[in-house]
Amino acid sequence: MRPFSLVLFCSTHSPLSSARNQPPSLSSQDASEILSLLKALQQDMADVRERITALELNDQHMTHIE
């Protein structure tokens, strides 16, 4: 499941009307799924940072060559 799925998951599992009157409650399965999504997002962000760093280094290298 991707980050967009988390939005859909949250919107279908906690209606706004009941969220105002009581604290949100999660089943252990829901919590586990959210944790899994957050871990996947964390890895995706690390991959993006790594790619940006590589692109910046390549850009510096190309500038030096020119």
PDB file with one MODEL, atoms N, CA, C and O in Angstrom:
MODEL        1
ATOM      1  N   MET A   1       0.844  -1.176   0.000  1.00  0.00           N
ATOM      2  CA  MET A   1       0.000   0.000   0.000  1.00  0.00           C
ATOM      3  C   MET A   1       0.892   1.243   0.000  1.00  0.00           C
ATOM      4  O   MET A   1       1.899   1.270   0.709  1.00  0.00           O
ATOM      5  N   ARG A   2       0.555   2.246  -0.760  1.00  0.00           N
ATOM      6  CA  ARG A   2       1.337   3.467  -0.882  1.00  0.00           C
ATOM      7  C   ARG A   2       0.729   4.579  -0.032  1.00  0.00           C
ATOM      8  O   ARG A   2      -0.372   4.417   0.495  1.00  0.00           O
ATOM      9  N   PRO A   3       1.436   5.715   0.111  1.00  0.00           N
ATOM     10  CA  PRO A   3       0.942   6.818   0.949  1.00  0.00           C
ATOM     11  C   PRO A   3      -0.485   7.246   0.622  1.00  0.00           C
ATOM     12  O   PRO A   3      -1.257   7.559   1.527  1.00  0.00           O
ATOM     13  N   PHE A   4      -0.846   7.262  -0.674  1.00  0.00           N
ATOM     14  CA  PHE A   4      -2.207   7.634  -1.030  1.00  0.00           C
ATOM     15  C   PHE A   4      -3.209   6.677  -0.395  1.00  0.00           C
ATOM     16  O   PHE A   4      -4.309   7.078  -0.016  1.00  0.00           O
ATOM     17  N   SER A   5      -2.824   5.427  -0.285  1.00  0.00           N
ATOM     18  CA  SER A   5      -3.701   4.433   0.332  1.00  0.00           C
ATOM     19  C   SER A   5      -3.964   4.755   1.797  1.00  0.00           C
ATOM     20  O   SER A   5      -5.044   4.479   2.319  1.00  0.00           O
ATOM     21  N   LEU A   6      -2.956   5.347   2.461  1.00  0.00           N
ATOM     22  CA  LEU A   6      -3.130   5.734   3.862  1.00  0.00           C
ATOM     23  C   LEU A   6      -4.244   6.766   3.985  1.00  0.00           C
ATOM     24  O   LEU A   6      -5.047   6.705   4.916  1.00  0.00           O
ATOM     25  N   VAL A   7      -4.299   7.712   3.055  1.00  0.00           N
ATOM     26  CA  VAL A   7      -5.363   8.720   3.073  1.00  0.00           C
ATOM     27  C   VAL A   7      -6.715   8.044   2.914  1.00  0.00           C
ATOM     28  O   VAL A   7      -7.657   8.341   3.649  1.00  0.00           O
ATOM     29  N   LEU A   8      -6.807   7.146   1.967  1.00  0.00           N
ATOM     30  CA  LEU A   8      -8.068   6.429   1.767  1.00  0.00           C
ATOM     31  C   LEU A   8      -8.410   5.588   2.986  1.00  0.00           C
ATOM     32  O   LEU A   8      -9.565   5.541   3.409  1.00  0.00           O
ATOM     33  N   PHE A   9      -7.411   4.926   3.550  1.00  0.00           N
ATOM     34  CA  PHE A   9      -7.607   4.088   4.727  1.00  0.00           C
ATOM     35  C   PHE A   9      -8.150   4.924   5.884  1.00  0.00           C
ATOM     36  O   PHE A   9      -9.135   4.549   6.520  1.00  0.00           O
ATOM     37  N   CYS A  10      -7.505   6.051   6.150  1.00  0.00           N
ATOM     38  CA  CYS A  10      -7.920   6.899   7.272  1.00  0.00           C
ATOM     39  C   CYS A  10      -9.309   7.483   7.038  1.00  0.00           C
ATOM     40  O   CYS A  10     -10.109   7.575   7.969  1.00  0.00           O
ATOM     41  N   SER A  11      -9.593   7.872   5.818  1.00  0.00           N
ATOM     42  CA  SER A  11     -10.888   8.482   5.562  1.00  0.00           C
ATOM     43  C   SER A  11     -12.021   7.464   5.644  1.00  0.00           C
ATOM     44  O   SER A  11     -13.165   7.833   5.913  1.00  0.00           O
ATOM     45  N   THR A  12     -11.719   6.194   5.416  1.00  0.00           N
ATOM     46  CA  THR A  12     -12.780   5.193   5.479  1.00  0.00           C
ATOM     47  C   THR A  12     -12.905   4.560   6.858  1.00  0.00           C
ATOM     48  O   THR A  12     -13.907   3.901   7.139  1.00  0.00           O
ATOM     49  N   HIS A  13     -11.903   4.744   7.734  1.00  0.00           N
ATOM     50  CA  HIS A  13     -11.924   4.097   9.042  1.00  0.00           C
ATOM     51  C   HIS A  13     -12.238   5.031  10.213  1.00  0.00           C
ATOM     52  O   HIS A  13     -12.405   4.558  11.338  1.00  0.00           O
ATOM     53  N   SER A  14     -12.321   6.330   9.982  1.00  0.00           N
ATOM     54  CA  SER A  14     -12.664   7.218  11.100  1.00  0.00           C
ATOM     55  C   SER A  14     -13.545   8.361  10.599  1.00  0.00           C
ATOM     56  O   SER A  14     -13.039   9.415  10.211  1.00  0.00           O
ATOM     57  N   PRO A  15     -14.842   8.154  10.607  1.00  0.00           N
ATOM     58  CA  PRO A  15     -15.763   9.204  10.162  1.00  0.00           C
ATOM     59  C   PRO A  15     -15.618  10.468  11.015  1.00  0.00           C
ATOM     60  O   PRO A  15     -15.398  10.391  12.224  1.00  0.00           O
ATOM     61  N   LEU A  16     -15.743  11.611  10.378  1.00  0.00           N
ATOM     62  CA  LEU A  16     -15.555  12.880  11.086  1.00  0.00           C
ATOM     63  C   LEU A  16     -16.565  13.078  12.208  1.00  0.00           C
ATOM     64  O   LEU A  16     -16.230  13.627  13.258  1.00  0.00           O
ATOM     65  N   SER A  17     -17.787  12.637  11.993  1.00  0.00           N
ATOM     66  CA  SER A  17     -18.800  12.859  13.025  1.00  0.00           C
ATOM     67  C   SER A  17     -18.451  12.156  14.337  1.00  0.00           C
ATOM     68  O   SER A  17     -18.630  12.731  15.411  1.00  0.00           O
ATOM     69  N   SER A  18     -17.963  10.946  14.263  1.00  0.00           N
ATOM     70  CA  SER A  18     -17.624  10.250  15.500  1.00  0.00           C
ATOM     71  C   SER A  18     -16.267  10.702  16.041  1.00  0.00           C
ATOM     72  O   SER A  18     -16.025  10.615  17.245  1.00  0.00           O
ATOM     73  N   ALA A  19     -15.375  11.185  15.163  1.00  0.00           N
ATOM     74  CA  ALA A  19     -14.039  11.620  15.600  1.00  0.00           C
ATOM     75  C   ALA A  19     -14.127  12.843  16.514  1.00  0.00           C
ATOM     76  O   ALA A  19     -13.256  13.037  17.363  1.00  0.00           O
ATOM     77  N   ARG A  20     -15.149  13.657  16.357  1.00  0.00           N
ATOM     78  CA  ARG A  20     -15.286  14.859  17.193  1.00  0.00           C
ATOM     79  C   ARG A  20     -15.720  14.518  18.612  1.00  0.00           C
ATOM     80  O   ARG A  20     -15.375  15.228  19.556  1.00  0.00           O
ATOM     81  N   ASN A  21     -16.465  13.447  18.764  1.00  0.00           N
ATOM     82  CA  ASN A  21     -17.055  13.120  20.059  1.00  0.00           C
ATOM     83  C   ASN A  21     -16.216  12.187  20.919  1.00  0.00           C
ATOM     84  O   ASN A  21     -16.381  12.159  22.139  1.00  0.00           O
ATOM     85  N   GLN A  22     -15.333  11.434  20.314  1.00  0.00           N
ATOM     86  CA  GLN A  22     -14.538  10.484  21.089  1.00  0.00           C
ATOM     87  C   GLN A  22     -13.143  10.361  20.485  1.00  0.00           C
ATOM     88  O   GLN A  22     -12.958  10.605  19.292  1.00  0.00           O
ATOM     89  N   PRO A  23     -12.172   9.987  21.294  1.00  0.00           N
ATOM     90  CA  PRO A  23     -10.819   9.823  20.763  1.00  0.00           C
ATOM     91  C   PRO A  23     -10.781   8.674  19.754  1.00  0.00           C
ATOM     92  O   PRO A  23     -11.512   7.694  19.894  1.00  0.00           O
ATOM     93  N   PRO A  24      -9.931   8.800  18.747  1.00  0.00           N
ATOM     94  CA  PRO A  24      -9.865   7.730  17.746  1.00  0.00           C
ATOM     95  C   PRO A  24      -9.333   6.446  18.362  1.00  0.00           C
ATOM     96  O   PRO A  24      -8.450   6.483  19.219  1.00  0.00           O
ATOM     97  N   SER A  25      -9.863   5.324  17.932  1.00  0.00           N
ATOM     98  CA  SER A  25      -9.364   4.038  18.402  1.00  0.00           C
ATOM     99  C   SER A  25      -8.968   3.218  17.185  1.00  0.00           C
ATOM    100  O   SER A  25      -9.618   3.267  16.141  1.00  0.00           O
ATOM    101  N   LEU A  26      -7.891   2.468  17.344  1.00  0.00           N
ATOM    102  CA  LEU A  26      -7.399   1.646  16.251  1.00  0.00           C
ATOM    103  C   LEU A  26      -7.291   0.198  16.719  1.00  0.00           C
ATOM    104  O   LEU A  26      -6.911  -0.081  17.856  1.00  0.00           O
ATOM    105  N   SER A  27      -7.627  -0.690  15.835  1.00  0.00           N
ATOM    106  CA  SER A  27      -7.372  -2.094  16.137  1.00  0.00           C
ATOM    107  C   SER A  27      -5.882  -2.339  15.960  1.00  0.00           C
ATOM    108  O   SER A  27      -5.195  -1.534  15.331  1.00  0.00           O
ATOM    109  N   SER A  28      -5.385  -3.414  16.494  1.00  0.00           N
ATOM    110  CA  SER A  28      -3.956  -3.708  16.334  1.00  0.00           C
ATOM    111  C   SER A  28      -3.624  -3.942  14.864  1.00  0.00           C
ATOM    112  O   SER A  28      -2.512  -3.639  14.433  1.00  0.00           O
ATOM    113  N   GLN A  29      -4.554  -4.467  14.096  1.00  0.00           N
ATOM    114  CA  GLN A  29      -4.334  -4.673  12.666  1.00  0.00           C
ATOM    115  C   GLN A  29      -4.229  -3.326  11.942  1.00  0.00           C
ATOM    116  O   GLN A  29      -3.357  -3.138  11.094  1.00  0.00           O
ATOM    117  N   ASP A  30      -5.124  -2.392  12.283  1.00  0.00           N
ATOM    118  CA  ASP A  30      -5.065  -1.056  11.692  1.00  0.00           C
ATOM    119  C   ASP A  30      -3.749  -0.369  12.041  1.00  0.00           C
ATOM    120  O   ASP A  30      -3.100   0.214  11.173  1.00  0.00           O
ATOM    121  N   ALA A  31      -3.358  -0.437  13.308  1.00  0.00           N
ATOM    122  CA  ALA A  31      -2.108   0.190  13.751  1.00  0.00           C
ATOM    123  C   ALA A  31      -0.918  -0.435  13.036  1.00  0.00           C
ATOM    124  O   ALA A  31       0.005   0.272  12.631  1.00  0.00           O
ATOM    125  N   SER A  32      -0.935  -1.737  12.882  1.00  0.00           N
ATOM    126  CA  SER A  32       0.150  -2.436  12.197  1.00  0.00           C
ATOM    127  C   SER A  32       0.224  -2.021  10.734  1.00  0.00           C
ATOM    128  O   SER A  32       1.316  -1.846  10.194  1.00  0.00           O
ATOM    129  N   GLU A  33      -0.922  -1.863  10.092  1.00  0.00           N
ATOM    130  CA  GLU A  33      -0.958  -1.456   8.693  1.00  0.00           C
ATOM    131  C   GLU A  33      -0.437  -0.029   8.533  1.00  0.00           C
ATOM    132  O   GLU A  33       0.309   0.260   7.597  1.00  0.00           O
ATOM    133  N   ILE A  34      -0.823   0.854   9.436  1.00  0.00           N
ATOM    134  CA  ILE A  34      -0.342   2.232   9.385  1.00  0.00           C
ATOM    135  C   ILE A  34       1.160   2.281   9.615  1.00  0.00           C
ATOM    136  O   ILE A  34       1.872   3.012   8.927  1.00  0.00           O
ATOM    137  N   LEU A  35       1.644   1.511  10.574  1.00  0.00           N
ATOM    138  CA  LEU A  35       3.074   1.452  10.838  1.00  0.00           C
ATOM    139  C   LEU A  35       3.828   0.958   9.610  1.00  0.00           C
ATOM    140  O   LEU A  35       4.884   1.491   9.270  1.00  0.00           O
ATOM    141  N   SER A  36       3.296  -0.042   8.955  1.00  0.00           N
ATOM    142  CA  SER A  36       3.908  -0.570   7.742  1.00  0.00           C
ATOM    143  C   SER A  36       3.958   0.493   6.644  1.00  0.00           C
ATOM    144  O   SER A  36       4.962   0.627   5.946  1.00  0.00           O
ATOM    145  N   LEU A  37       2.874   1.242   6.498  1.00  0.00           N
ATOM    146  CA  LEU A  37       2.838   2.323   5.512  1.00  0.00           C
ATOM    147  C   LEU A  37       3.863   3.402   5.831  1.00  0.00           C
ATOM    148  O   LEU A  37       4.538   3.911   4.936  1.00  0.00           O
ATOM    149  N   LEU A  38       3.977   3.745   7.102  1.00  0.00           N
ATOM    150  CA  LEU A  38       4.946   4.762   7.500  1.00  0.00           C
ATOM    151  C   LEU A  38       6.379   4.304   7.263  1.00  0.00           C
ATOM    152  O   LEU A  38       7.224   5.099   6.852  1.00  0.00           O
ATOM    153  N   LYS A  39       6.656   3.042   7.516  1.00  0.00           N
ATOM    154  CA  LYS A  39       7.989   2.498   7.246  1.00  0.00           C
ATOM    155  C   LYS A  39       8.297   2.524   5.756  1.00  0.00           C
ATOM    156  O   LYS A  39       9.413   2.860   5.358  1.00  0.00           O
ATOM    157  N   ALA A  40       7.319   2.174   4.934  1.00  0.00           N
ATOM    158  CA  ALA A  40       7.511   2.211   3.483  1.00  0.00           C
ATOM    159  C   ALA A  40       7.745   3.650   3.017  1.00  0.00           C
ATOM    160  O   ALA A  40       8.591   3.896   2.157  1.00  0.00           O
ATOM    161  N   LEU A  41       7.008   4.582   3.574  1.00  0.00           N
ATOM    162  CA  LEU A  41       7.188   5.994   3.229  1.00  0.00           C
ATOM    163  C   LEU A  41       8.576   6.474   3.642  1.00  0.00           C
ATOM    164  O   LEU A  41       9.227   7.211   2.902  1.00  0.00           O
ATOM    165  N   GLN A  42       9.029   6.056   4.824  1.00  0.00           N
ATOM    166  CA  GLN A  42      10.356   6.421   5.296  1.00  0.00           C
ATOM    167  C   GLN A  42      11.421   5.904   4.326  1.00  0.00           C
ATOM    168  O   GLN A  42      12.373   6.620   4.017  1.00  0.00           O
ATOM    169  N   GLN A  43      11.272   4.687   3.852  1.00  0.00           N
ATOM    170  CA  GLN A  43      12.234   4.127   2.896  1.00  0.00           C
ATOM    171  C   GLN A  43      12.174   4.876   1.570  1.00  0.00           C
ATOM    172  O   GLN A  43      13.208   5.156   0.963  1.00  0.00           O
ATOM    173  N   ASP A  44      10.968   5.201   1.123  1.00  0.00           N
ATOM    174  CA  ASP A  44      10.814   5.969  -0.117  1.00  0.00           C
ATOM    175  C   ASP A  44      11.520   7.319  -0.005  1.00  0.00           C
ATOM    176  O   ASP A  44      12.194   7.754  -0.938  1.00  0.00           O
ATOM    177  N   MET A  45      11.361   7.972   1.135  1.00  0.00           N
ATOM    178  CA  MET A  45      12.016   9.273   1.342  1.00  0.00           C
ATOM    179  C   MET A  45      13.540   9.131   1.347  1.00  0.00           C
ATOM    180  O   MET A  45      14.240   9.981   0.797  1.00  0.00           O
ATOM    181  N   ALA A  46      14.052   8.078   1.954  1.00  0.00           N
ATOM    182  CA  ALA A  46      15.498   7.830   1.955  1.00  0.00           C
ATOM    183  C   ALA A  46      15.987   7.612   0.521  1.00  0.00           C
ATOM    184  O   ALA A  46      17.053   8.103   0.150  1.00  0.00           O
ATOM    185  N   ASP A  47      15.223   6.886  -0.278  1.00  0.00           N
ATOM    186  CA  ASP A  47      15.592   6.657  -1.680  1.00  0.00           C
ATOM    187  C   ASP A  47      15.600   7.964  -2.469  1.00  0.00           C
ATOM    188  O   ASP A  47      16.483   8.188  -3.297  1.00  0.00           O
ATOM    189  N   VAL A  48      14.621   8.823  -2.215  1.00  0.00           N
ATOM    190  CA  VAL A  48      14.555  10.116  -2.898  1.00  0.00           C
ATOM    191  C   VAL A  48      15.758  10.978  -2.510  1.00  0.00           C
ATOM    192  O   VAL A  48      16.389  11.593  -3.369  1.00  0.00           O
ATOM    193  N   ARG A  49      16.071  11.018  -1.220  1.00  0.00           N
ATOM    194  CA  ARG A  49      17.236  11.795  -0.777  1.00  0.00           C
ATOM    195  C   ARG A  49      18.521  11.302  -1.440  1.00  0.00           C
ATOM    196  O   ARG A  49      19.358  12.093  -1.874  1.00  0.00           O
ATOM    197  N   GLU A  50      18.654   9.985  -1.506  1.00  0.00           N
ATOM    198  CA  GLU A  50      19.835   9.390  -2.132  1.00  0.00           C
ATOM    199  C   GLU A  50      19.933   9.778  -3.610  1.00  0.00           C
ATOM    200  O   GLU A  50      21.009  10.108  -4.108  1.00  0.00           O
ATOM    201  N   ARG A  51      18.808   9.733  -4.289  1.00  0.00           N
ATOM    202  CA  ARG A  51      18.775  10.086  -5.718  1.00  0.00           C
ATOM    203  C   ARG A  51      19.088  11.572  -5.919  1.00  0.00           C
ATOM    204  O   ARG A  51      19.819  11.928  -6.843  1.00  0.00           O
ATOM    205  N   ILE A  52      18.548  12.431  -5.072  1.00  0.00           N
ATOM    206  CA  ILE A  52      18.822  13.865  -5.168  1.00  0.00           C
ATOM    207  C   ILE A  52      20.311  14.124  -4.971  1.00  0.00           C
ATOM    208  O   ILE A  52      20.906  14.911  -5.707  1.00  0.00           O
ATOM    209  N   THR A  53      20.914  13.472  -3.986  1.00  0.00           N
ATOM    210  CA  THR A  53      22.343  13.636  -3.738  1.00  0.00           C
ATOM    211  C   THR A  53      23.149  13.216  -4.966  1.00  0.00           C
ATOM    212  O   THR A  53      24.081  13.912  -5.367  1.00  0.00           O
ATOM    213  N   ALA A  54      22.791  12.084  -5.559  1.00  0.00           N
ATOM    214  CA  ALA A  54      23.493  11.612  -6.758  1.00  0.00           C
ATOM    215  C   ALA A  54      23.346  12.609  -7.902  1.00  0.00           C
ATOM    216  O   ALA A  54      24.312  12.885  -8.613  1.00  0.00           O
ATOM    217  N   LEU A  55      22.148  13.149  -8.084  1.00  0.00           N
ATOM    218  CA  LEU A  55      21.928  14.133  -9.147  1.00  0.00           C
ATOM    219  C   LEU A  55      22.733  15.407  -8.898  1.00  0.00           C
ATOM    220  O   LEU A  55      23.299  15.979  -9.830  1.00  0.00           O
ATOM    221  N   GLU A  56      22.784  15.851  -7.639  1.00  0.00           N
ATOM    222  CA  GLU A  56      23.561  17.051  -7.309  1.00  0.00           C
ATOM    223  C   GLU A  56      25.048  16.831  -7.576  1.00  0.00           C
ATOM    224  O   GLU A  56      25.721  17.710  -8.114  1.00  0.00           O
ATOM    225  N   LEU A  57      25.555  15.667  -7.203  1.00  0.00           N
ATOM    226  CA  LEU A  57      26.969  15.359  -7.465  1.00  0.00           C
ATOM    227  C   LEU A  57      27.251  15.292  -8.961  1.00  0.00           C
ATOM    228  O   LEU A  57      28.281  15.789  -9.417  1.00  0.00           O
ATOM    229  N   ASN A  58      26.356  14.688  -9.727  1.00  0.00           N
ATOM    230  CA  ASN A  58      26.511  14.639 -11.184  1.00  0.00           C
ATOM    231  C   ASN A  58      26.480  16.036 -11.784  1.00  0.00           C
ATOM    232  O   ASN A  58      27.242  16.335 -12.703  1.00  0.00           O
ATOM    233  N   ASP A  59      25.607  16.889 -11.272  1.00  0.00           N
ATOM    234  CA  ASP A  59      25.524  18.267 -11.761  1.00  0.00           C
ATOM    235  C   ASP A  59      26.828  19.013 -11.485  1.00  0.00           C
ATOM    236  O   ASP A  59      27.333  19.728 -12.351  1.00  0.00           O
ATOM    237  N   GLN A  60      27.367  18.848 -10.291  1.00  0.00           N
ATOM    238  CA  GLN A  60      28.643  19.499  -9.945  1.00  0.00           C
ATOM    239  C   GLN A  60      29.751  18.991 -10.857  1.00  0.00           C
ATOM    240  O   GLN A  60      30.597  19.764 -11.307  1.00  0.00           O
ATOM    241  N   HIS A  61      29.744  17.702 -11.125  1.00  0.00           N
ATOM    242  CA  HIS A  61      30.754  17.110 -11.992  1.00  0.00           C
ATOM    243  C   HIS A  61      30.646  17.674 -13.415  1.00  0.00           C
ATOM    244  O   HIS A  61      31.655  18.018 -14.031  1.00  0.00           O
ATOM    245  N   MET A  62      29.431  17.764 -13.921  1.00  0.00           N
ATOM    246  CA  MET A  62      29.217  18.295 -15.279  1.00  0.00           C
ATOM    247  C   MET A  62      29.613  19.772 -15.350  1.00  0.00           C
ATOM    248  O   MET A  62      30.177  20.214 -16.351  1.00  0.00           O
ATOM    249  N   THR A  63      29.323  20.531 -14.302  1.00  0.00           N
ATOM    250  CA  THR A  63      29.688  21.950 -14.275  1.00  0.00           C
ATOM    251  C   THR A  63      31.201  22.093 -14.305  1.00  0.00           C
ATOM    252  O   THR A  63      31.738  22.973 -14.979  1.00  0.00           O
ATOM    253  N   HIS A  64      31.876  21.231 -13.578  1.00  0.00           N
ATOM    254  CA  HIS A  64      33.339  21.252 -13.526  1.00  0.00           C
ATOM    255  C   HIS A  64      33.936  20.936 -14.901  1.00  0.00           C
ATOM    256  O   HIS A  64      34.918  21.549 -15.320  1.00  0.00           O
ATOM    257  N   ILE A  65      33.326  19.967 -15.596  1.00  0.00           N
ATOM    258  CA  ILE A  65      33.814  19.584 -16.929  1.00  0.00           C
ATOM    259  C   ILE A  65      33.632  20.716 -17.943  1.00  0.00           C
ATOM    260  O   ILE A  65      34.490  20.931 -18.798  1.00  0.00           O
ATOM    261  N   GLU A  66      32.526  21.427 -17.844  1.00  0.00           N
ATOM    262  CA  GLU A  66      32.236  22.509 -18.787  1.00  0.00           C
ATOM    263  C   GLU A  66      33.201  23.631 -18.548  1.00  0.00           C
ATOM    264  O   GLU A  66      33.142  24.652 -19.233  1.00  0.00           O
TER     265      GLU A  66
ENDMDL
END
